[in-house]
Amino acid sequence: MERWALVSGLRGDLETYDLIQRDLKKTRGVTALFVLGDLVGPERNCDALLDRLKNPHRGDLKPDCIYGWWEEQLLAERGFRGERKADALRLSQGEDTVSALLNTVNPSHLKWLASLQFGFIELDCALIHGSSSDVGDNLTAETSPLILLDRLTRLNVNRLFTARSTKQFHLELTGGGINSQVKDLNGKREQQQEVPKRSVIGIGAGLNYTLYDIGSDKTHFLTAGSKTNPKGKGFA
């Protein structure tokens, strides 16, 4: 059975990444590893992890990486986003955190980080750090179904894998339709839009990662280094 591994929120933690790679070597059928952003963070030096991602060790599953919210803040502050700066980070966590983030990544890595894509479209799945709306879009299990539907239909996909919330969840929009009424000078008109079965999956962060079985359309929420990995979790 062909599987994808989906990881995010490493934030410079090479030890966690190494644990995940060890798990994947013992797991059957994993053919792709997607790292959905937040490769860097202000807590520790990130150079060793970035080197490993750019130059995989022998036996590593080669990672396909996109940029996340922390990369966006770093690149903005370093001048890779035009006139923009890390204002969102500065407002939420202060100037000291901005300075700490700048000090965790050697400038030699910036061009590679700037070359990363916003997201991937694979089969009928979107793999994005936040959502089709914004890299910082924080989708959770409590997000309105109408918002989730909007994020899915923007990309015309049936599954959206997201990482920004750092949570693991699997929400299904199980079909039905949206009824609306439009009133204008010509009178009142009713419209109905069918909603196909679609899913939004939060993949977790750090030690918590996700496997996705392509053939069976099942997700499995795992914790790196655990002696026993849990089976597929919660359909909310």
N, C-alpha and C positions, 0 to 999 in steps of 0.2 A: 504494500500500500504506500503510495507516494504521499509524503508529508512535507509541510513547511514548518520551520522553526521561526518564531517571531519574538524579538528581543527589543528592549528599550531601556532607557534610564540607567545606563552603565556609569555615566558621569565620571569617567576616568578610572573606574575600578577594574583593573586588569585581573585581579584574583577572581572576581565574580565571572568575568568573561571566560576565564580559563575553566572554571567549574562547569559553565554551560557547554563549552566545547567538549569537555570530558563526557558529560551526559549524552550529548548528541552522537558521540562515537559509539555509545552502547545502545542507541535507539535505532530500531529498524526503520528503513524507508525514508529517512530524512534526506531530501534532495536539495533543499535550498534553505539558506539562513538569511533572514531579513532583519536588519537592525534599524528600527524606526526612530532614530534620532536620540537626542540627549546623550551623545557620546561624551560630551565634556560637561564640567560643572565646577563650581568654585571650591569644593571641599579638598581636592588633592591634585597633584600634578597629573596631567592627562597624557603626557607625551608617550609613555610606554604603551598605553592602550591604543592610541592612534597609530603608532608604529606597527602594532600587531594587526590592527584592522587593515592597514594599507599593505602589509607584507605578511600574509598568513604563514604560520608555521606549517611544516610538513605534517600532514594528517588533519589539519584544521578543515572544517567545512568553510568554504570561501564565503565571506559575508558580503551582502549587497546592502549598502548603507544609504540612508537619506538624512537630511538635516532636521533637527528638532528645534524646540524653543530656545534652549541654551545656546546652540550654535547660532541661531538667528541673532540673539543678543550680542554674542561675541563678535560676529561678523559686522553687525551694525556699528558697534563701538570702534572697531578697527578700520572703518571706512569702506567696507565692501558692500554697503547698501545705500550708496549715494549720500544724501545729506542726513539720513536717519542715524540715530544713536540708540543706545540701549536704554531708552526711556522707560519701557515697561519694567525692566529689572531695577532700574534706579528708583522708580516710584514705589515698587513693591518691597524691595529689600535693602535699598540704600546704596550710597556711594562706596562703602567698604566692600560690599559684595561685588560690585562692578570691578573694582580694582583687583579683588581676589581672583575673579574669573580671568581677567587679562593675564595674570601671572601664572595661570595653570597650563597655558598652551604656548609652546614655542611658535614664533611667527612663521617658521618653516612649514607648519601644517595648515596655515590659513588658506592657501590657494586650493589645497585638496578639499578642505571643508566647504569652500565657496563653490566648488565644482559639483557638490552633491545635489541630487534632485529633490524636489518638494515631496514627491511620492511616486509610487509605482501602480500601474494597472496590470494585473495578472489574471488571465481568464476573465471571470466576471467579478473580480475582487479589487478593491482599492486598498492600498497599504500606505497610510499617511500618519504622521506624528499627531496632528490635531484632527483636522477634517478638511474637506474640500473648500471650506470657507476661509480658514486661517490656520497657520501652524500652531497658534496658541489656543485654538478652540477646544474647550475642556468638556468633552462629552462623557457623561456618566450614566449609571443605571437609572438615575432619576430625571434625565433629560427628556423633555417633551417629545412624544412620538412624531409630532409635526416637524420639529427641528431635525430629528433623525432622518425623517423621510426627505426633507430638503437637502441634507448633506449627501444622501445616497443618490437622489435624482440629479443633482448637479453633475455627477460623473457618470450617470447611467450605469450603475453597478448594482449587484444584488447583495454584496457583502462589503462592509467597511471595517477594516481593522485599524484601530486607533490606540494611541499610547499616552496622550497628554495627561489624562487623569491619573495615571500610574496604577489604576485599578484593573482587576480582572473581572469581566462580566460578559455575558452573551445575551443580547436582547433580540427578540424576533418580532418583526412586524408581519403578522400572520395573514395578511390579505384584507379583503373588504374593499371599502371605497370611501372617498371624501365627497360629501354632498355640499354644494354651495349655492347661494342665491345671488343673482346679480340684478340690481334694479337701476334702470336708466330711463331715458326719455321714451324709449320704445316699450317700456313696461318691465315686468319681472320675468327673469329667465332662470331656470334651474340647471345646474351643471353637475355632472358626476364624473369623478376620476377614479378609475380602478387602481388599487394598490396591490402589487404582487407581493409574494412572500419575500421578505428581505431581512438582513441581519446586520447588527452593529456589534462588534466584538472589541472589548478592551483587553489588551494583551498583557498588562502588568508592567512592572519595571524592576530593574536590578535583578535580584535572585529569582524573581517570579517571572516566568516566561510562558509562552503558549506554543503548542503544536496544533497544526491544522491538517486534518486528513482530507485530501482533495476528493478522493472517490466517494467517501461516506459523508462528507460535509460535516464532520464532527470536530469540535475543539476540545483540547485537553490542556488544563491549566496546571502547570508544574512549578516546582521550586528546585533550583539547582542544588545539587549535592545531597538531596534527600535520599534516604535509604529506600523509601517507598514513595513513588510518585502518585498523587491522587488522579482519579479518573476525571473525565470531562466534567466541568463544573456548571453550575447554575444557569438555567435558562429562565430569565426574569421576564 
